[in-house]
Amino acid sequence: MAVQKPSVPKGTRDFLPSEMVKRNFIFDTIKEVFKRFGYLPIETPSMENLSTLLGKYGEEGDKLLFKILNSGDYLSKVKTNLTEAESSKLALEISEKGLRYDLTVPFARFVVQHLNEITFPFKRYQIQPVWRADRPQKGRYREFYQCDVDVIGSNSMLNEVELIQIIDQVFQKLNINAVIKINNRKVLLGIAETINAKDKFIEFTVALDKLDKIGSEGVKNELIKSGFSESQIEDIYSVINVIDQKNKHKILFLKRMLKDSEIGLKGVEEIETVLNYFETLSLNIELDLDLTLARGLNYYTGAIIEVKAQAKDVNMGSLCGGGRYDDLTGVFGLKDVSGVGISFGADRIYDVMEQLDVFPKEIVASTKVMFVNFGEKEEKYCLPLLQKLRENRINSEIFPESVKMKKQMTYANNKNIPWVILVGENEMEKGVLNVKDMQSGEQSEMKFKELLQKLS
């Protein structure tokens, strides 16, 4: 049998312990902030029925769904003529389930299914992996974690304000200088209405959402391809041209442009409501009204939010995004229940933190103390001390074998263990520990109580 070269599917990764420690730091930091604002955890299955997922993310999103083949002879029940079948139609005949694309649609299904077991407004957070059949590239993976926080069952704009505060606290704690961009789908609907392009709203938002990736010329070409006239494109460019102005100037621009659009002015009012709250609340990061922000997902109906890192040489796309959805539960039979939520992309945040070198140095070392192993007698002496350290929440270990000192010290170095304790016959007789600071190389004798005090 040929030797198989070990590999993982493209767009997925293994994580070494040193990477997992850093990832857990991100998850723990985000979770701590979620809990501080009163959100509760839930989990949903990795797979959902395809009927739950399809049609919720737009045509492009549907193409990126990973479908799971039915078990058994999945071709036996296919009715379509395979020679003429479109692949998408065939996929639906051989797949009933798919891996979740995000955590928001499964959350909407969860809310309706557990209606009698939850209290509204329902505030939940969820940290789990999602899957997208995307083309893998820098900062874009096929399997990645999302850290979602949503509140459903409330129309109050206070929820948007709270989510912006959560974003602010998370990125401050992670030491990432970022900008929070906000917009409103009602404003975009109003613009489409004003330029007589309501029937092309999806094409308009999809093109606008690509501005960062393909530039203004690219957006123009997309709009031409979608059948927008020159005058319509000119009006769209008047929106793009105010991108660098202050928030209050953009509000004035929108009020003039959308004066005849009821839905557009409602969106402007919602944006103003959020911005006005932050006249009395302090933020550590910039809050920018970005009129080109569209967020491609079809289920957004109000506020939309996106976060990008503000640092030289860091171009990682969105680190966090979300928005308000007024009727996502409607497809599952629960009408007119509004929700709003955001999702942190943990993998992109990790890559940015690595690039900026902002992970705290002390989190890398999981073990704080290692006892050198000199033999069976010394092991018996050290084990009760090791137990007491662990009872005091100090991560500790003993090298499992009595081997050469060099091998044991190399192990401690490779694991970045800051303190190594040497207990031989001499130390046992004196009732002391020989403690080595691995960073400075200094060694000192101390009683166990002194060590405990030092490490605590």
Backbone hydrogen bonds, N-H to C=O, Kabsch-Sander energy under -0.5 kcal/mol:
donor,donor_aa,acceptor,acceptor_aa,energy
12,T,9,P,-1.6
19,E,16,L,-0.7
20,M,16,L,-2.7
21,V,17,P,-2.3
22,K,18,S,-1.0
23,R,19,E,-2.6
24,N,20,M,-2.9
25,F,21,V,-1.4
26,I,22,K,-1.7
27,F,23,R,-2.6
28,D,24,N,-3.0
29,T,25,F,-2.2
30,I,26,I,-2.5
31,K,27,F,-2.8
32,E,28,D,-2.3
33,V,29,T,-1.6
34,F,30,I,-2.4
35,K,31,K,-2.6
36,R,32,E,-1.6
37,F,33,V,-1.2
37,F,34,F,-0.8
38,G,35,K,-1.9
39,Y,34,F,-1.7
40,L,123,K,-2.2
42,I,125,Y,-1.7
48,E,98,G,-2.7
50,L,96,E,-2.8
52,T,49,N,-1.5
53,L,49,N,-1.2
54,L,50,L,-3.1
56,K,53,L,-1.3
61,G,57,Y,-0.8
62,D,58,G,-2.3
63,K,59,E,-1.4
64,L,60,E,-0.7
64,L,61,G,-0.9
65,L,62,D,-1.2
67,K,65,L,-0.6
68,I,97,K,-2.8
69,L,67,K,-0.5
70,N,94,I,-3.1
74,Y,72,G,-1.8
76,S,73,D,-1.3
78,V,75,L,-1.4
82,L,80,T,-0.7
84,E,81,N,-1.5
85,A,81,N,-1.4
90,L,86,E,-2.5
91,A,87,S,-2.5
92,L,88,S,-1.3
93,E,89,K,-1.0
93,E,90,L,-0.8
94,I,90,L,-1.5
95,S,91,A,-1.1
96,E,68,I,-0.6
97,K,68,I,-0.8
98,G,48,E,-2.6
99,L,66,F,-2.2
100,R,46,S,-2.6
107,F,103,L,-1.1
108,A,104,T,-2.1
109,R,105,V,-2.2
110,F,106,P,-2.5
111,V,107,F,-2.6
112,V,108,A,-1.8
113,Q,109,R,-2.3
114,H,110,F,-2.1
115,L,112,V,-1.0
117,E,114,H,-2.2
118,I,114,H,-0.6
118,I,115,L,-0.6
122,F,152,I,-2.6
123,K,121,P,-0.6
124,R,122,F,-0.6
124,R,150,D,-2.3
125,Y,40,L,-2.9
126,Q,148,D,-2.2
128,Q,126,Q,-0.5
128,Q,146,Q,-1.5
130,V,144,F,-3.2
131,W,100,R,-2.7
132,R,142,R,-2.2
133,A,64,L,-3.2
134,D,132,R,-2.2
137,Q,140,R,-1.7
140,R,137,Q,-2.7
142,R,11,G,-2.0
143,E,11,G,-1.7
144,F,130,V,-2.2
146,Q,128,Q,-2.4
147,C,344,F,-2.0
148,D,126,Q,-2.9
148,D,146,Q,-0.6
149,V,342,I,-2.3
150,D,124,R,-2.5
151,V,340,V,-2.4
152,I,122,F,-2.2
153,G,338,S,-3.2
154,S,338,S,-1.3
159,N,156,S,-1.2
161,V,157,M,-1.9
162,E,158,L,-2.5
163,L,159,N,-2.2
164,I,160,E,-2.1
165,Q,161,V,-2.0
166,I,162,E,-2.3
167,I,163,L,-2.4
168,D,164,I,-2.3
169,Q,165,Q,-2.5
170,V,166,I,-2.7
171,F,167,I,-2.4
172,Q,168,D,-1.6
173,K,169,Q,-2.4
174,L,170,V,-2.0
175,N,172,Q,-0.8
176,I,171,F,-2.5
177,N,175,N,-0.5
178,A,176,I,-0.7
179,V,308,K,-2.5
180,I,286,E,-3.2
181,K,179,V,-0.7
181,K,306,E,-3.8
182,I,288,D,-2.5
183,N,304,I,-2.1
185,R,302,G,-3.3
187,V,184,N,-0.6
188,L,184,N,-1.7
189,L,185,R,-2.6
190,G,186,K,-2.4
191,I,187,V,-2.3
192,A,188,L,-2.4
193,E,189,L,-2.5
194,T,190,G,-2.6
195,I,191,I,-2.1
196,N,193,E,-1.4
197,A,192,A,-3.7
200,K,197,A,-1.5
201,F,198,K,-1.3
204,F,200,K,-2.5
205,T,201,F,-2.6
206,V,202,I,-2.7
207,A,203,E,-2.1
208,L,204,F,-2.3
209,D,205,T,-2.4
210,K,206,V,-0.5
210,K,207,A,-1.2
211,L,208,L,-1.7
213,K,210,K,-0.6
214,I,210,K,-3.0
215,G,211,L,-2.0
218,G,214,I,-1.0
219,V,215,G,-2.1
220,K,216,S,-2.3
221,N,217,E,-2.3
222,E,218,G,-2.2
223,L,219,V,-2.5
224,I,220,K,-2.4
225,K,221,N,-2.5
226,S,222,E,-1.6
227,G,224,I,-1.6
228,F,223,L,-2.5
233,I,229,S,-2.4
234,E,230,E,-2.2
235,D,231,S,-2.0
236,I,232,Q,-2.2
237,Y,233,I,-2.3
238,S,234,E,-1.3
239,V,235,D,-0.9
239,V,236,I,-0.7
240,I,236,I,-1.8
241,N,237,Y,-2.2
242,V,239,V,-1.1
243,I,240,I,-1.5
245,Q,242,V,-1.8
250,K,246,K,-2.0
251,I,247,N,-2.1
252,L,248,K,-1.9
253,F,249,H,-2.3
254,L,250,K,-2.5
255,K,251,I,-2.4
256,R,252,L,-1.8
257,M,253,F,-2.7
258,L,254,L,-3.1
259,K,256,R,-0.9
261,S,258,L,-2.3
262,E,260,D,-0.6
265,L,261,S,-2.4
266,K,262,E,-1.8
267,G,263,I,-1.9
268,V,264,G,-1.9
269,E,265,L,-2.3
270,E,266,K,-2.0
271,I,267,G,-2.2
272,E,268,V,-2.6
273,T,269,E,-2.3
274,V,270,E,-1.9
275,L,271,I,-2.7
276,N,272,E,-2.6
277,Y,273,T,-1.3
278,F,274,V,-1.0
279,E,276,N,-1.5
280,T,277,Y,-1.4
281,L,277,Y,-0.9
286,E,178,A,-0.8
288,D,180,I,-3.3
288,D,286,E,-0.6
290,D,182,I,-2.2
290,D,288,D,-0.8
291,L,289,L,-0.7
293,L,290,D,-1.7
299,Y,56,K,-0.6
300,Y,297,L,-1.1
301,T,324,R,-3.2
302,G,324,R,-1.4
304,I,183,N,-2.7
305,I,322,G,-2.7
306,E,181,K,-2.4
307,V,320,C,-2.8
308,K,179,V,-2.0
309,A,317,G,-0.5
310,Q,177,N,-3.7
311,A,309,A,-0.8
314,V,311,A,-1.5
315,N,313,D,-0.6
319,L,307,V,-3.1
320,C,307,V,-0.9
321,G,343,S,-2.0
322,G,305,I,-2.4
323,G,341,G,-2.1
324,R,303,A,-2.6
325,Y,339,G,-2.8
330,G,327,D,-0.8
331,V,327,D,-0.5
331,V,328,L,-0.5
332,F,329,T,-1.4
333,G,330,G,-2.0
334,L,329,T,-2.0
335,K,333,G,-0.7
338,S,336,D,-0.6
339,G,325,Y,-2.5
340,V,151,V,-2.2
341,G,323,G,-2.0
342,I,149,V,-2.2
343,S,321,G,-2.7
344,F,147,C,-2.4
345,G,319,L,-2.7
346,A,145,Y,-0.9
346,A,344,F,-1.2
347,D,145,Y,-0.6
349,I,345,G,-2.4
350,Y,346,A,-2.4
351,D,347,D,-2.1
352,V,348,R,-2.4
353,M,349,I,-2.6
354,E,350,Y,-2.4
355,Q,351,D,-2.3
356,L,352,V,-2.5
357,D,353,M,-0.9
358,V,353,M,-1.9
363,I,360,P,-1.2
364,V,361,K,-1.1
366,S,364,V,-0.8
368,K,395,N,-2.4
369,V,395,N,-1.7
370,M,419,W,-2.1
371,F,397,E,-2.5
372,V,421,I,-2.8
374,F,372,V,-0.7
379,E,375,G,-2.3
380,K,376,E,-2.1
381,Y,377,K,-1.4
382,C,378,E,-2.5
383,L,379,E,-2.6
385,L,381,Y,-0.6
386,L,382,C,-2.6
387,Q,383,L,-2.3
388,K,384,P,-2.0
389,L,385,L,-2.1
390,R,386,L,-2.2
391,E,387,Q,-2.2
392,N,388,K,-1.2
393,R,390,R,-1.8
394,I,389,L,-2.3
395,N,393,R,-0.6
397,E,369,V,-1.8
399,F,371,F,-2.2
403,V,401,E,-1.5
407,K,404,K,-0.5
408,Q,404,K,-1.6
409,M,405,M,-2.8
410,T,406,K,-2.2
411,Y,407,K,-1.9
412,A,408,Q,-2.0
413,N,409,M,-2.5
414,N,410,T,-2.8
415,K,411,Y,-1.6
416,N,413,N,-1.5
417,I,412,A,-2.6
419,W,368,K,-1.4
420,V,436,K,-2.2
421,I,370,M,-3.0
422,L,420,V,-0.5
422,L,434,N,-3.1
423,V,421,I,-0.6
428,M,424,G,-2.2
429,E,425,E,-2.2
430,K,426,N,-1.9
431,G,427,E,-1.4
432,V,427,E,-2.0
433,L,446,M,-2.6
434,N,422,L,-1.6
435,V,433,L,-0.8
435,V,444,S,-3.0
436,K,420,V,-3.3
436,K,434,N,-0.5
437,D,435,V,-0.5
437,D,442,E,-3.0
438,M,418,P,-2.5
438,M,436,K,-0.8
441,G,437,D,-2.9
444,S,435,V,-2.3
446,M,433,L,-2.1
451,L,447,K,-2.0
452,L,448,F,-2.6
453,Q,449,K,-2.1
454,K,450,E,-2.4
455,L,451,L,-2.6
456,S,452,L,-1.8
